[in-house]
Structure formats: structure tokens, C-alpha cells
Amino acid sequence: MPSLSRQILIERVLQLWHDGRHDTYAIAVLLEIDEREVCLIIEQSERRAL
């Protein structure tokens, strides 16, 4: 299970992504994380949704 801070990061990434006004690069800049990490979070979330 992810730590609380990790869980908050995941939720924030997904919130910005589903909002539809940000691409992966913009999310990475806003949250000051690597764009690859943003993509991994989104991909994992979409796999769980299937």
C-alpha cells in the first residue's frame, strides 16, 4: 500500500488528468515530478479501471 503522501500525489495527478485541461507535461511541472512518473500513474490507474 502506498504511503499517504504517495497516495495524495496519485490522487492529485489523476484529478488534474481527468479535469482535461492539463497534459502530462503540465501536470509534471505543476507537481514538480518527472513526466514519466505522471504517465506511469495514469497508465496504472487506467489498467485498474478495466
Residue pairs with C-beta under 8 A, 6 or more apart in sequence:
2 10
9 31
9 33
9 41
10 41
10 45
12 31
13 27
13 31
13 38
13 41
13 42
14 41
14 42
14 45
16 22
16 26
16 27
16 30
16 31
17 24
17 27
17 38
17 42
22 30
24 35
24 38
24 39
24 42
25 35
27 35
27 38
28 34
28 35
28 37
28 38
31 38
